Amino acid sequence: MEPMSITEVSPEQLKARLDRGDDVVVVDLRQAWEYHAGHIPGALSLFIEEVPIRLGELPTDVDIVLQCWHGHTSLDVAAYLIQQGWLASRVASLSGGIAGWVHIHGGATLEHA
């Protein structure tokens, strides 16, 4: 079996896509309390342990960018989605995770509950 290649997008690339209004869903894989403390605007909260039972909530016809704290867990979940039938061209991981996003864009861009 060939090694799987997962696309990574930078915080700058993701913000540009969101600013343009591209059809992209950001999935925040952190725990609910972490999500509520601050998240990328419009992100869907889907804790990693819930992914297998909530797969049906994820669209298959738009791009999905997975995001965690530092970008490692999201790579694993991206691979899992591809194994479950999502097109590799439609699934990506946010490089550096929310930590990278905050480093580049600052905390002001986070929505707070």
Secondary structure, DSSP 8 states (H G I E B T S, - for coil): ------EEE-HHHHHHHHHHT-SEEEEE-S-HHHHHH-B-TT-EE--GGGGGGSGGGS-SSSEEEEE-SSSSHHHHHHHHHHHTT--GGGEEEETTHHHHHHHHH-GGGSB--
